[in-house]
């Protein structure tokens, strides 16, 4: 499973868990920590968690308000809303294009019962996820979910 966080306390806890299930990949993308640091058109990213009691133990992020509401309505008792604004990002257009000074961030779903998502701005990671059969989710043919500052 992959895990993304912008919270310094979570990063420290994950790094301290030497024998834990997560290890840094070395990949990252930039986001804004809050509305004061974000451009006016940036959107809050909702963060969900489905725990091990429902056989998932994973987080899920979306900057699409309609998608956040859909997840809450479709899977109550499974995906619990942890934050309405885990961080802020800018969005691609409907064709999956980001502004000229931004890079696309791709989201992939493992399409398994123990649901997991991976977020990446790296094209080699994107190709690897496609080759491994993960489902691309997002806007346009490239399935772009966020735009990250360069």
C-alpha positions, 0 to 999 in steps of 0.5 A: 500500500502507498500512503500520502500525507502532508502532516509533519506529525504523520511523516515523523511517525511513519519515519520512526516506524522502522519495521512498519508497513510503509517506506519512503518511495522518494517521490513527491508532489507539491501542494499548498498546506492551507488556503492562505498559502494557496492561489485563489483557484486552489481547491481543498483535498478531502481525505478519507480513511477505511480501516482494517475492520472493513479489510482495507486500511487505506486512505483516499484523497480527492479535490473534487467536491462532488466526488468527496460527497459521492464517497460519503454517500456511497460508502458510509461506514466504510470510507470515513471522512477524516479531513475536508482540507488535508491540503490544497491543489489546483485542478486540471481542466476536463481534458486533463491539462494543467496550467503551463507552470504546473505538472499533472498528478496522476491517481491510480487504484489497485482495483482490489478489495483492500483498496489502495491509491497511488498518487504521482507526478512522475511519468516513469511511475505512471507507466509502471502503475499502468503496466502493473494493471492499476486503474488510472483515475482522473480527467482526460486521457492521461487521467490527471487528478491534481496539478502541482506547482513546478 
